[in-house]
Amino acid sequence: MAYTVTLIPGDGIGPEVTGATQQVLAAAGAPIEWEVVHAGQRAFEETGVPVPDAVLASIRKNRIGLKGPLGTPKGKGFRSANVTIRQELLLYTGLRPVRTLPGIDTPYQDVDLVVLRENTEDLYAGIEHEVLPGQVISLKVSTRAAGERIAKWAFEYMRYRGRRTITCCAKPALSPLADGAFVDAFGKIGADYPFIQQQLMDVDNLSMALALDPTRFDVLLLQNLYGDIISDLCAGLVGGLGVVPGANVGDRIAVFEAVHGTAPDIQGKGIANPLAVLSSAVMMLEFIGEHGIAQRIDQAIWGVLEEGKHLTGDLGGSEGTAGFTQALIDKLPRAKRGAR
Ligand code: NAI
């Protein structure tokens, strides 16, 4: 059976890294038919809107999407295309696994943590108002329902994945109502999961603790803005934005994407690292149950990184996107007969 997956190639380096990902998946025999639609800057230039209805309709139909990074049109009144997709499709969990990879020189080894970010509220609600000239208020939205929804998702994810300790990070002393609601929701849902270790930590304290020793953390649960910042910080701990995958997940739909942006500084140079989008696609294959193919691609990634001969510039090598992609394809283990 072939799966139809919505593909948004994205802006900037997006088409380069999603194209490389398609090549590796095809070489691995992934049974995927891509339905290509455009969002972001390119869609805006073509249609006048950053997220055309056809994009949302395609993802709603297929339930699974793979997305390159999107630029947001400059100017007043445009909500980020990413935020629109997450909010319109109720992709309320931002899932970002962060693990040490072989052959990448970083200060820490054995990092293996997961950042879970509430994706629909917080300052991303985009409610800003100029009260008086030069005086602006920007509202942080936090509902108990959204807090409980992602806490439930987080605990179920941990149970399913065998993860042991969850750390919920906010700043309730500063914001007793907004952050307090999130922390309260965590405590309420957590009461049903006494077999999972649970702790609270202020997000500023978390930043320092991650810089000192990220290996002591397992799963981190955060609101939207804190989660955005901390997931980039965590990417930096294991080799940068070019290597960290991600997914936006709701109850019925999941859209997989890299953490990085459109990288305009290297667009079109053929040097972008496709690993983050490829690893997101590996997560997607796991999600749809294609474990064998996902593992083979993961082994190829591991092999190329360990060998260290074909690394892109961000990882300290001098290989381009095409050479790196070919090295991955060459390293794919053969499929066992009858297996996918
Ligand atoms: P960025 O992630 O695009 O770039 C930051 C730095 O990381 C740059 O030096 C870039 O060259 C490097 N980099 C990023 N991805 C790389 C890769 N795959 N291989 C090698 N190097 C890589 O962040 P920036 O510059 O803040 O944002 C640029 C644009 O991307 C903005 O318009 C922003 O709104 C958008 N953006 C989109 C995201 C998404 O669609 N999920 C996420 C973050 C930013």
Boltz pocket constraint, residues with backbone or C-beta under 6 A from the ligand:
constraints:
  - pocket:
      binder: B
      contacts: [[A, 13], [A, 17], [A, 68], [A, 69], [A, 70], [A, 71], [A, 72], [A, 82], [A, 241], [A, 242], [A, 257], [A, 258], [A, 259], [A, 260], [A, 261], [A, 262], [A, 263], [A, 264], [A, 265], [A, 266], [A, 271], [A, 272], [A, 273], [A, 274], [A, 275], [A, 276], [A, 314]]
      max_distance: 6.0
